[in-house]
């Protein structure tokens, strides 16, 4: 077994620009769910972390300005360049007379530029495959990559593996953080399989027929986690779990046939590693993303009181169920895509993002999301590039997949107008 991208037995040493013992951090996607929780961890531990730069798309300018002011960052990145004047005005309202404002980087490359800036770690909390360029920039610059943006690894697997040093990536997804920690319990040659847990989403136990008429409002009501709309819908379809299987394969170099998914509604056991002697190690904590975020920021050290622990004085029951592959075929489809490699994962991810948008705007039924993604993947065929993949290949495949997914969704909407009701 080769050294993995995320090897907990290795401590990758990054070049750092820190004050005292504080670790300098760049947070990409700072106004999203991961970013805001990361900032909460930082603000409660100012002796350990200093944020030097933030980036966001631009949809929550007031929050971004408030974050920049409270953290006193040196630079702020904004992907929507036309909103730079409004951000500058929002910053000016918060800074005192004569107090210098942070540098503003605006445009689609802002996050990428900040990812290679001088720091110890880059937390990539961007949603979607647009996080690929910042991921590559951080790795090429020798930073520790605290990875919450699973899509960048999934769509650009060979590209990321070509530039990442062993142990340079610390995963933030709760499932992969759990695997990362549990793998410390044995040598890599002793690993039999990885067991990725899933809450089952809001529709656990429903048949495929019962899923046909669910609404966006129902799909957005996740029983455990508070996430953005795309990730929440992905959790409802279990596409998110399929993406996590691909991510686990890439992070830990475990073959797909040795990665299993089990439904665990309580979401206290975040994932498990089974070893060759039959023992299984699990990472357990209440569902709170501040724990894996803090571990990523502080690794190899843990951050005290990052999140509440389990209350073992109270009775509790934990359940486990096999995955219903008929009602939720997305995990099996993701395995096929992962085995194909090349541009297939990029096609899968891009088509899904378009189908999620079509569902949220009532142009596609819930079951039509994965059905349409499967059709786009089928039409894409078997990619041939493998490790010769380039960024241009990924972008070209994504553009085709998005366009084709929109065409198929529009066709489905015309055929079943009730999907728009």
C-alpha positions as CSV (number, residue, x, y, z in Angstrom):
1,X,0.0,0.0,0.0
2,X,1.5,3.4,-1.0
3,X,1.7,6.5,1.2
4,X,-1.7,8.2,1.1
5,X,-2.6,11.8,0.6
6,X,-4.1,11.8,4.1
7,X,-1.8,9.7,6.2
8,X,-2.4,10.2,10.0
9,X,0.9,8.5,10.7
10,X,2.8,11.3,8.9
11,X,3.0,14.9,10.0
12,X,3.6,17.1,7.0
13,X,5.7,20.1,7.9
14,X,4.6,23.3,6.0
15,X,6.4,26.5,5.7
16,X,4.8,28.9,8.1
17,X,4.5,32.6,8.8
18,X,3.4,32.7,12.4
19,X,3.5,35.0,15.4
20,X,4.9,33.1,18.4
21,X,3.3,29.7,18.5
22,X,0.2,30.7,16.5
23,X,-0.5,29.0,13.2
24,X,-1.4,31.2,10.2
25,X,-4.5,30.1,8.4
26,X,-6.2,31.1,5.1
27,X,-9.9,30.3,5.0
28,X,-11.6,29.9,1.6
29,X,-15.4,29.9,1.6
30,X,-15.5,31.8,4.9
31,X,-19.2,32.8,4.8
32,X,-20.4,29.2,4.3
33,X,-21.2,26.6,6.9
34,X,-17.6,25.3,7.2
35,X,-16.0,28.7,7.1
36,X,-18.2,30.2,9.8
37,X,-17.6,27.3,12.1
38,X,-13.9,27.4,11.5
39,X,-13.9,31.1,12.4
40,X,-15.7,30.2,15.6
41,X,-12.9,27.8,16.5
42,X,-10.3,30.4,15.7
43,X,-11.9,33.2,17.7
44,X,-12.1,30.9,20.7
45,X,-8.4,30.0,20.4
46,X,-6.6,33.2,19.4
47,X,-3.4,31.9,21.0
48,X,-3.3,29.0,18.6
49,X,-4.5,30.4,15.3
50,X,-4.4,33.6,13.3
51,X,-6.4,34.0,10.1
52,X,-4.4,36.0,7.5
53,X,-6.9,35.9,4.6
54,X,-10.5,35.1,3.8
55,X,-12.3,34.4,0.5
56,X,-16.0,34.1,-0.4
57,X,-18.2,34.2,-3.5
58,X,-19.9,37.5,-2.6
59,X,-23.4,36.5,-1.6
60,X,-23.0,37.6,2.1
61,X,-20.9,40.8,1.9
62,X,-21.9,42.1,5.4
63,X,-20.9,38.9,7.0
64,X,-17.6,38.8,5.0
65,X,-16.8,42.3,6.1
66,X,-17.6,41.5,9.7
67,X,-15.4,38.4,9.6
68,X,-12.5,40.4,8.1
69,X,-12.8,43.1,10.7
70,X,-13.1,40.7,13.7
71,X,-10.1,38.7,12.5
72,X,-8.0,41.7,11.3
73,X,-7.0,39.8,8.1
74,X,-4.5,41.2,5.7
75,X,-6.5,40.3,2.6
76,X,-10.0,39.4,1.4
77,X,-10.8,37.6,-1.8
78,X,-14.1,37.9,-3.7
79,X,-14.9,35.8,-6.7
80,X,-17.7,38.2,-7.9
81,X,-15.6,41.1,-9.0
82,X,-18.5,43.4,-9.5
83,X,-19.2,43.4,-5.8
84,X,-15.8,44.6,-4.8
85,X,-16.9,48.3,-4.4
86,X,-19.8,47.2,-2.1
87,X,-17.3,45.1,0.0
88,X,-14.9,48.0,0.3
89,X,-17.8,50.2,1.5
90,X,-18.8,47.5,4.0
91,X,-15.3,47.3,5.3
92,X,-14.9,51.1,5.6
93,X,-17.9,51.2,7.9
94,X,-16.2,48.9,10.3
95,X,-12.7,50.2,10.4
96,X,-11.8,53.3,12.3
97,X,-10.3,56.5,10.8
98,X,-6.8,55.9,9.6
99,X,-7.1,52.2,10.1
100,X,-5.9,50.4,7.0
101,X,-8.4,48.2,5.2
102,X,-7.4,44.7,4.1
103,X,-6.3,44.2,0.6
104,X,-9.2,43.2,-1.7
105,X,-8.6,40.6,-4.4
106,X,-11.5,40.3,-6.8
107,X,-12.3,38.0,-9.6
108,X,-12.5,34.2,-10.3
109,X,-8.8,33.7,-9.4
110,X,-9.0,35.5,-6.0
111,X,-9.3,32.3,-3.9
112,X,-6.5,30.6,-5.9
113,X,-4.2,33.5,-5.3
114,X,-4.9,33.5,-1.6
115,X,-4.4,29.7,-1.4
116,X,-0.7,30.2,-2.4
117,X,-0.1,33.1,-0.1
118,X,2.3,32.8,2.9
119,X,0.7,30.8,5.7
120,X,0.8,27.4,7.4
121,X,-2.5,25.9,6.4
122,X,-5.3,26.6,3.9
123,X,-8.8,25.5,4.8
124,X,-10.7,24.9,1.5
125,X,-14.3,25.3,2.5
126,X,-15.5,26.2,-1.0
127,X,-18.5,24.2,-2.3
128,X,-18.2,22.6,-5.7
129,X,-15.5,21.8,-8.2
130,X,-14.5,25.5,-8.5
131,X,-12.4,24.6,-5.5
132,X,-10.0,22.6,-7.6
133,X,-7.7,25.4,-8.6
134,X,-7.3,26.7,-5.0
135,X,-6.6,23.1,-3.9
136,X,-3.8,22.7,-6.4
137,X,-2.4,26.1,-5.6
138,X,-2.2,25.4,-1.9
139,X,-0.5,22.0,-2.4
140,X,2.0,23.4,-5.0
141,X,2.9,26.2,-2.6
142,X,3.7,23.6,0.1
143,X,0.8,24.5,2.5
144,X,-1.0,22.0,4.6
145,X,-4.4,21.6,2.9
146,X,-7.3,21.3,5.4
147,X,-9.8,19.9,2.9
148,X,-13.5,20.3,3.2
149,X,-14.0,20.8,-0.5
150,X,-14.3,17.1,-1.5
151,X,-15.3,18.0,-5.1
152,X,-11.8,19.3,-5.9
153,X,-10.3,15.9,-5.0
154,X,-13.0,13.9,-6.7
155,X,-12.9,15.7,-10.0
156,X,-9.2,16.2,-10.1
157,X,-8.0,13.1,-8.4
158,X,-4.9,12.4,-10.5
159,X,-4.0,16.1,-10.6
160,X,-4.1,16.3,-6.8
161,X,-2.2,13.1,-6.3
162,X,0.5,14.3,-8.7
163,X,1.3,17.4,-6.6
164,X,0.4,16.4,-3.0
165,X,3.1,15.1,-0.7
166,X,2.2,12.2,1.6
167,X,0.3,13.4,4.6
168,X,-0.1,17.0,3.2
169,X,-3.9,16.8,3.2
170,X,-5.9,16.7,6.5
171,X,-9.6,15.9,5.7
172,X,-12.4,17.8,7.3
173,X,-15.5,15.9,6.2
174,X,-16.7,14.2,9.4
175,X,-16.5,10.7,7.8
176,X,-13.0,11.1,6.5
177,X,-11.8,12.8,9.7
178,X,-13.1,9.8,11.5
179,X,-11.3,7.4,9.2
180,X,-8.1,9.5,9.5
181,X,-8.3,9.2,13.3
182,X,-9.2,5.5,13.3
183,X,-6.4,4.6,11.0
184,X,-4.0,5.5,13.8
185,X,-5.0,2.3,15.5
186,X,-3.0,0.0,13.2
187,X,-0.5,-0.2,10.3
188,X,-1.8,0.4,6.8
189,X,-1.1,-3.2,5.8
190,X,-3.5,-4.3,8.6
191,X,-6.6,-2.5,7.3
192,X,-9.3,-4.8,6.0
193,X,-11.9,-2.2,5.1
194,X,-13.2,1.3,5.6
195,X,-16.8,1.6,6.8
196,X,-18.4,5.0,5.9
197,X,-21.5,5.9,7.9
198,X,-24.5,7.7,6.6
199,X,-27.4,9.3,8.5
200,X,-29.7,8.2,5.7
201,X,-31.0,11.7,5.2
202,X,-34.6,12.8,5.6
203,X,-36.0,9.9,3.5
204,X,-34.4,6.9,5.2
205,X,-36.8,4.0,5.0
206,X,-38.8,5.2,2.0
207,X,-39.1,3.2,-1.1
208,X,-38.2,4.6,-4.5
209,X,-41.9,4.9,-5.3
210,X,-42.4,7.0,-2.2
211,X,-39.5,9.3,-3.2
212,X,-41.1,10.3,-6.5
213,X,-43.2,13.2,-5.2
214,X,-41.0,14.6,-2.4
215,X,-40.6,18.4,-2.4
216,X,-37.5,20.6,-2.2
217,X,-38.7,21.8,1.3
218,X,-38.8,18.2,2.5
219,X,-35.4,17.4,1.0
220,X,-33.8,20.4,2.6
221,X,-35.0,19.3,6.1
222,X,-31.9,17.2,7.1
223,X,-32.4,15.4,10.4
224,X,-28.9,15.9,11.7
225,X,-26.7,18.4,10.0
226,X,-27.1,22.1,9.1
227,X,-25.5,22.5,5.7
228,X,-25.9,24.5,2.5
229,X,-28.6,23.6,0.0
230,X,-26.5,21.6,-2.5
231,X,-24.8,19.5,0.2
232,X,-28.2,19.0,1.9
233,X,-29.9,17.7,-1.3
234,X,-26.8,15.6,-1.9
235,X,-27.4,14.1,1.5
236,X,-31.0,13.4,0.7
237,X,-30.2,11.6,-2.5
238,X,-27.1,10.0,-0.9
239,X,-25.0,11.4,-3.7
240,X,-22.9,13.0,-1.0
241,X,-22.2,9.5,0.3
242,X,-21.2,8.3,-3.1
243,X,-18.8,11.3,-3.4
244,X,-17.4,10.4,0.0
245,X,-16.7,6.8,-1.1
246,X,-14.6,8.2,-4.0
247,X,-12.9,10.7,-1.7
248,X,-12.1,7.9,0.8
249,X,-10.5,5.8,-2.0
250,X,-8.4,8.8,-3.1
251,X,-7.4,9.9,0.3
252,X,-6.4,6.6,1.8
253,X,-5.6,4.4,-1.2
254,X,-8.1,1.7,-0.3
255,X,-9.7,-0.2,-3.2
256,X,-13.4,0.5,-3.8
257,X,-14.4,-3.1,-3.0
258,X,-13.0,-2.5,0.6
259,X,-15.1,0.6,1.2
260,X,-18.6,0.0,2.6
261,X,-21.5,2.3,3.5
262,X,-23.7,1.7,6.5
263,X,-26.7,3.8,7.6
264,X,-26.4,5.1,11.1
265,X,-29.3,7.6,11.8
266,X,-27.9,9.1,15.0
267,X,-24.7,10.3,13.4
268,X,-22.6,9.8,16.5
269,X,-20.3,7.2,14.9
270,X,-18.8,9.1,12.0
271,X,-17.0,6.2,10.3
272,X,-15.0,3.1,11.2
273,X,-12.0,1.1,10.2
274,X,-12.0,-2.7,10.3
275,X,-8.6,-4.4,10.7
276,X,-7.5,-7.9,9.6
277,X,-7.9,-9.4,13.1
278,X,-11.6,-8.6,13.1
279,X,-11.4,-5.6,15.4
280,X,-13.2,-2.3,14.4
281,X,-12.2,1.1,15.5
282,X,-14.8,3.9,15.4
283,X,-14.5,7.6,15.9
284,X,-17.4,8.9,18.0
285,X,-18.6,12.4,18.9
286,X,-21.9,14.4,18.8
287,X,-22.6,15.7,15.3
288,X,-20.7,19.0,15.4
289,X,-18.4,20.0,12.5
290,X,-16.2,22.1,14.8
291,X,-14.5,19.0,16.0
292,X,-13.2,17.8,12.6
293,X,-12.5,21.4,11.6
294,X,-10.4,22.0,14.7
295,X,-8.5,18.7,14.2
296,X,-7.7,19.8,10.6
297,X,-6.5,23.2,11.8
298,X,-4.4,21.9,14.7
299,X,-3.1,18.6,13.4
300,X,-1.2,16.8,14.8
301,X,-2.4,18.4,18.0
302,X,-6.0,18.5,19.2
303,X,-7.8,21.7,20.1
304,X,-9.2,21.6,23.7
305,X,-13.0,22.0,24.0
306,X,-13.4,22.4,20.2
307,X,-16.9,20.9,20.5
308,X,-19.0,19.1,23.1
309,X,-18.2,15.5,23.8
310,X,-20.6,12.6,24.4
311,X,-22.6,12.6,27.6
312,X,-22.1,9.0,28.8
313,X,-24.3,9.5,31.9
314,X,-27.4,9.4,29.7
315,X,-28.9,6.2,28.1
316,X,-28.8,6.2,24.3
317,X,-29.3,3.8,21.5
318,X,-27.5,3.7,18.2
319,X,-28.8,1.9,15.2
320,X,-27.3,0.6,12.0
321,X,-29.0,-0.4,8.7
322,X,-27.8,-1.7,5.4
323,X,-28.0,0.8,2.5
324,X,-31.1,0.5,0.3
325,X,-29.4,0.5,-3.1
326,X,-32.8,0.4,-4.9
327,X,-34.1,3.5,-3.4
328,X,-30.7,5.2,-3.3
329,X,-28.7,4.1,-6.4
330,X,-26.3,7.0,-6.1
331,X,-23.6,5.2,-4.1
332,X,-23.4,2.3,-6.6
333,X,-23.2,4.8,-9.5
334,X,-20.4,6.7,-7.7
335,X,-18.4,3.5,-7.3
336,X,-18.7,2.9,-11.1
337,X,-17.6,6.5,-11.8
338,X,-14.7,6.2,-9.4
339,X,-13.5,3.0,-11.0
340,X,-13.7,4.6,-14.4
341,X,-11.6,7.5,-13.3
342,X,-10.3,10.2,-15.7
343,X,-13.0,12.7,-16.4
344,X,-15.9,10.5,-15.3
345,X,-16.0,11.9,-11.6
346,X,-16.0,15.4,-13.0
347,X,-19.0,14.5,-15.2
348,X,-20.8,12.9,-12.3
349,X,-20.3,15.9,-10.0
350,X,-21.1,18.6,-12.6
351,X,-24.2,16.8,-13.8
352,X,-25.4,16.4,-10.2
353,X,-25.0,20.1,-9.4
354,X,-27.1,21.0,-12.4
355,X,-29.8,18.4,-11.5
356,X,-29.9,19.6,-7.9
357,X,-30.5,23.1,-9.2
358,X,-33.3,21.8,-11.5
359,X,-34.9,20.0,-8.6
360,X,-34.7,23.1,-6.3
361,X,-36.4,25.2,-9.0
362,X,-39.0,22.4,-9.5
363,X,-37.9,21.5,-13.0
364,X,-37.0,17.9,-12.1
365,X,-38.5,15.4,-9.7
366,X,-36.4,14.1,-6.8
367,X,-35.8,10.7,-8.3
368,X,-34.9,12.4,-11.6
369,X,-31.7,13.8,-10.0
370,X,-29.8,10.6,-9.9
371,X,-31.6,9.1,-13.0
372,X,-30.4,12.1,-15.1
373,X,-26.9,12.0,-13.7
374,X,-26.7,8.3,-14.6
375,X,-27.8,9.1,-18.1
376,X,-25.1,11.8,-18.5
377,X,-22.5,9.4,-17.1
378,X,-23.6,6.7,-19.6
379,X,-23.4,9.1,-22.5
380,X,-20.0,10.3,-21.5
381,X,-18.7,6.8,-21.8
382,X,-15.3,5.4,-20.6
383,X,-12.6,8.1,-20.2
384,X,-9.2,7.3,-21.6
385,X,-6.9,9.8,-20.0
386,X,-6.4,8.4,-16.5
387,X,-3.3,9.8,-14.9
388,X,-2.7,12.0,-18.0
389,X,-5.7,14.1,-16.9
390,X,-5.3,17.9,-17.2
391,X,-7.2,20.8,-15.8
392,X,-8.4,21.6,-19.3
393,X,-9.8,18.1,-19.6
394,X,-11.7,18.5,-16.3
395,X,-13.2,21.8,-17.4
396,X,-14.2,20.6,-20.8
397,X,-15.9,17.5,-19.3
398,X,-17.7,19.6,-16.7
399,X,-19.0,22.1,-19.3
400,X,-20.3,19.2,-21.5
401,X,-21.9,17.5,-18.5
402,X,-23.6,20.7,-17.3
403,X,-25.0,21.4,-20.7
404,X,-26.2,17.9,-21.2
405,X,-27.8,17.7,-17.8
406,X,-29.7,20.9,-18.4
407,X,-31.0,19.6,-21.7
408,X,-32.2,16.3,-20.1
409,X,-33.7,18.1,-17.2
410,X,-35.6,20.5,-19.5
411,X,-36.8,17.5,-21.5
412,X,-38.0,15.8,-18.3
413,X,-39.8,19.0,-17.2
414,X,-41.7,19.2,-20.5
415,X,-42.6,15.5,-20.3
416,X,-43.8,15.8,-16.6
417,X,-45.0,19.3,-16.0
418,X,-46.1,18.3,-12.5
419,X,-42.5,18.4,-11.5
420,X,-42.7,22.2,-11.6
421,X,-45.7,22.4,-9.3
